[in-house]
Amino acid sequence: LGVLLLVLSRPQLEMMGCPADVVGGAQLYLNIYAVGLPASLVYNYGAAILRAVGDTKRPLYYLTVSGLCNVVLNVALVAGLRLGVVSETISAALVLASLITSHGDVRFEPKKTRIERRSLSMILRIGIPAGVQGAVFSLSNTVVQATINGFGSAAIAGSAATLNFEYYTYFFVNAFGQTAVTFTGQNFAAKNADRCRA
C-alpha cells in the first residue's frame, strides 16, 4: 500500500483538484505518510496484541514518547516538514522490543514467524469487512476534500485546522472502540459468544 501511495500520490492529488500552489507540499506529505505506513502497521498490530492481554499502559507510553519526539522534531527541523515517519518508527520499535522481551503467549520470536492459514482466514474474515468500512469513511472524506480544494488553498488550510480539532473527539470514540474490540476479541477467542453479544 505504501508503494502504491508513493506511485499514485501526484495523480490522486490532481484528480482531487488540489491547487497548484499547494500540490508540491501535499505530495511531499503523502510520500512521507506512505513511507511511514509499515511502521504504523507494526505499532498498531503490536499495540493490539498488548491490549488483547490487558496491557493498555505500555502502548500508551510508547505512543506518548512517539508524540513528544514528533513535536520536538517538528520544531527543531524545517517548518512544515513533518517527520511522522521518525516518530511512527520510534513507537513501532518500542512496541516490537516489548513483544520480543515479553514472556508467555505474546512473546514475539522473529525466527519462528510464519503464517498460519487457519488464523489468517479468521483474521481476513473479520478484517476485510472492517477494512471496507474504514475505506468507505475515507472515500467520503476524499470526496469532501475534493470539494474543499475547489475553494483554494485558504479553504484547505482552514479545513486542515478544523480536522485537528475533530481528531480530539475521534480519540475518545476510538478509545471506546478499542476497548470493545479487546473485550470482544478475548471473549471470541474463549468461545464465549454470550459475553460478546452483551
N, C-alpha and C positions, 0 to 999 in steps of 0.2 A: 504493500500500500504506500509505503514511503517513496519507493522508486516511481510508482505511478503518479503520485502527487508532484514529485520533482519534475517529471516529464510534462505533466499537464497543467502545471500552475499558471503559466502565462496564458494558454488558450482558455482556461477556466475564467481567469480574471477578465479577459477580453469579451468572453461570452456573457459575463455578468455586467458589462458596460462600465467597468472600472475606469474612472477619469485618467487621462494621460499623465496628469501631474502627480498621481499617487501610485500608478501601476508598478513602478520600479520598486518602491518600498514595500508594497503589498506582496510582490513576488518574492522579495528577499524574506519577508516574514513567513510566507508559506513554505519556502525552501528550508528555513531553519526549523519550522514545525515538522516538516517531512523527515528531516534528519533525526529529530528527537523522538519520532514515533516508536522505534524499538525500545528506547529507554523507558518511555511511558508504558509500553506493554509489560516490560519486566517489573516495573514498580507496581502497576495495578494488579498483575497476576500474583506477585509475591505478597502484596498487602492483603489481597483477598484470602490467600492461604492462612496468613497470620490471624485475620479476623475470623476465619472459619473455626479456628480453635480457641476463640475467645480473647485473643490478644489484639485489642484495638489501640493500645497505647504506643507500641513501637512504630506502627505505620504513621501515626500522628506525629511522633517525634521526628521521624525521618523526613516527612513532608515539611515540617517546620524548619528543619535545617536547610532543606532544599529551597524553601521560600525565602529564607533570610539570605542565602547565597545569591539567589536571583536578584533580590533588591540591591545587595552590595555590588554585584557585578554590573547591574544596570546603571547604577550611579557612578561607579568607577570608570566605566568604559564609555565609548562614544554614545551620546544621547540618541535614543531611537533604535540602537542595535540591541535587541532583546536576546539575551543568552539563555533562553528557556532550555536549550539542548544541554547546557552545562548543569543547570540545576536539576533537570529531569534525570541526568546521568548520575548525579550525586544521590538522589533518592533511590534510584534503581540499584546502585552499588550497595547502599546501606541495607536495603531490604534483602538483597541477594546474599550479602555477607551474613545477615541474621539467619537466613534459612540454611546456609551452609554450616554455620556453627551451632544450629539448634540440635536438640536431641529428641528422639522419639519419631512419631509418624510424619512430622512435617520437615524433617531434615532433607535438604536438597544435596544429592550426591551427583555431580555432573557426569561422572563416569558411568553411572547406572541409568542415565536418562535415556528413555525410549518411549515410543508412542504405543499405548495400549489401545487396540481398536475398539474394544467394548467401551472403555472410558471416553474415548474420543467421540464415539457415536452418541453417548449420553450428553456430552458437552455440546455437541453440534445441535442435538435435538432441542436443547434449551436455549443455546446461544444464538442460533440463526434467527428465530423469531424476535429475540431481544435486540439483535443487531439491526434487523429490518425496522423495528420500532424506532431505534435511535436514528437510523438513516432517514426515515420519514420526517422526523423532527428537524434534522439537519437540512434536508431538502427544502422544507418550508422556510427555514431561516435563510437559505440561499436565495429563494425567490424574493423574500422581503428585502434582503441586502441588495439584490439586483435593482429593485425599485428605488431604494435609497440612493444607490450610485447615480441614478439619473438626475439627482438634485445637486450633484457636485461634491467636492472634497470637504466643504464645511459641514454638510449634512452627514457625510461619512464619519467625520471626527465626532460630531455630536452623538451619532448612533453608537460609536465605539465607547464613548464616555458613559452613556446610559447602560450599555451592556455590562460594564464593570459593576454597576450597582445591582443589576439583575442577578449577577453571579452570587451576591451575598444571600439573596433569598433562595437561589438554587441550592446553595450549600446546605441549608437547613433541610430542604426537601430531600436532597441526596443522602444526608445522614440517616434519615428515617428509612430511605430505600435500602441503603447498605446494611442497616441493622436487620431489616426484614429479610433481605437476601441471605444474610449469615444465619439467622434463626431458621428460616425455611430450609436452607441448604443442609444444615446439621440434622434437622428432623427428617428431611427427604432421604439422606444417607442412612439414617437409622430406621428407615421404612416406617416412620410414624406419621402417616398421612393425616390423621385427625388433628395433630398439632399444627401441621402445615395449613390446613383449611382454617383453623381457629386464628 
